[in-house]
Amino acid sequence: MEGRTKIAVTIIGVLFVALVVYTYMVPIIWLVLGDPYQVDLIEINSNLTDVENRTLTYLTEEDFKKSPELRELFKGVNPIGEEGFDGAETKFVNSISVGSNKAEEIRKEYSNKTLYWDGGYYGILIQIP
């Protein structure tokens, strides 16, 4: 009976430690990482928007290496083409959630630019909670 008691006490102790860690560490991690920010990728219709007079940023593999979140945002994205816009100037393409620090990095580096990648023109919008 003593062996079972030790096992039961050990299990209760482990569960208690797990509860304490979860209760106190999750809020601390949340504070460190910040609220998730929504980062949206839109494609810009080059026929309705004057992209020729904008400063273009040509995305390269180096940009994706520097920011894996940017790679995730463009993952599986193919240019829509003229007929896919249905007369709209822009079209939503993809969205990801990132921490506040990464959202700030992406905003500083890319949000005020017209991005060119794989034959399409794109913009990044960041929704602040």
N, C-alpha and C positions, 0 to 999 in steps of 0.2 A: 504494500500500500504506500510505502514511503516513496518509491520510485514514481508512482503516478502523481503524488502530491507535488514532487519537485517539478515534474513536467507541467502540471497545471499552473503552478506558481510562475514558472518560466514563461509560459504562454501569456498569462495575465500581465506579467512585467513587460514583455515585448509589445503587447497590444497597448499598454499604457504609454510606453515610450513613443510608439507610432502615433498615438492620439495627440500627445503633447507636441511632437514635431510638426504634425499636420496643422494643429491649431495655431501654433506660433510662427512657424516658418512660412506658410503660404502667404499670410499678409505681408511679411517682410519681403519675400520674393516679389510679390505684387507691387510693393512700393518701389523696389529697386528697378524692376523692369518697366513699370508704368502701365497705364491703361493701354489696351490695344487700339491702335489707330488703323483706320481703313484707308488703304492706298488703292486708288482706282486707275486703271489704264483705259484711255479712250483713243480711238483711231480718228484721225482728222481727215475729212474729205478734201483732197487736194484740189478738186474742181470748184468747190464753193468757198474755199479759204485761200487767201493769198500766201501760200507757203513759200513761194519763190522770194518774197521780200522779208522773210523771217530768217533769223539766224538758226541754222539747223545744227543739231548735235548728232553726229553719226555714232551710234552705239557700236562698240567693238567687244570682242571677247574679254578684253581687259576690264571694261565696265562691269561685265557679269562676274568676273573673278573678284573684283573689288567689292561687289555687293551681290551676294547670293540671293537676296530678296528681290533684286531687280530681275535676275534670271528667272525666279519663280513667277514674277509678274508677267513676264513675256513667254513663259512656258506654254507651248502648244498654240501660240498665237500666229495666225496667218493673215496677211492683209485681206480686207473685206473685198476691195474692188469697188468701182463706181456704182454698180447696180445694187450692191448690198446696203447702201446708205439710205435709199428711198427718199432722196431729196434733203436729208439731214446734213448738218455741217459736221457733226461728230457722232460717234457711236460707241457705247460702252463695250469694252472687250473683255476685261478681266479685273479681279479684285483680290487683294491679300490683306491680312492683318499683321501688323508689326508693332513692336514696342515703341515707346515715345522717342527713345534715343535714335533708333534706326529711321523712324519717320522723319525726324529732324534732319538727319543726314541726307535722306532721299530728297526732302524738300529743298535743302540748300543746293544740292547738286543738279537736280533734274526738273523740279516742278515748274519753273518759269521758262522752260525751253521746249522747242519743238524737236522731238526726237525722230530720227530716221532709222528704221531697222527693217531689213528683209523686204524692201520695196514699199513700205508703208510709212505714214507719218503719224506720230503718236504724241499724246500729252499725258501727264500724270497729275491726278487730283488727290489731295490728302484731306480726309475728313477728320477734323479735330473733335474728340468727344467732349 
